Amino acid sequence: MVGIGLSFVVLYTGIYFQTGNFIALTLLCFRTVLNEAMNSIIYDMKDLEADRINGVNTFPLVLGIRKTKYFLHFINGVVAILTLAGFFLGAFPPACLGLLVSLPYFAFLIEYLVHEPYRKGHLLLQYTLLDGTYVVMAPIVMLLAN
């Protein structure tokens, strides 16, 4: 699923060649990198015990769950600013409206995925929800592109 997220960079490159707008390409690629960073940090929450035993210093272990949650909300806020800036600057074509889906979706994931019962199990649900952002965004982007 990370590959699907990173493949958006290819989609964004197509948008750049379609619009010729380097600002759009920069904003879109940077927001994808930040979304992937949030994905990785959220994934780190599911195996805290294994990371602790193996001495892997992940954000949730170093900062703690509560501070990691605040850090993730901060990153999501930066993604919101980048997304809205792209629209206000006129850099994003209408197809990029599908990107707005990721903002409340990640806010939900950050709040939901930090709870102990969730972190202890439900792996299929974890992977489905976390990578579901791209599954939801892609059809919207494709529909708006036509």
Secondary structure, DSSP 8 states (H G I E B T S, - for coil): -HHHHHHHHHHHHHHHHHH--HHHHHHHHHHHHHHHHHHHHHHHGGGHHHHHHHT---HHHHH-HHHHHHHHHHHHHHHHHHHHHHHHTT-S-GGGGGGGGHHHHHHHHHHHHTSHHHHHS-HHHHHHHHHHHHHHHHHHHHHHH-
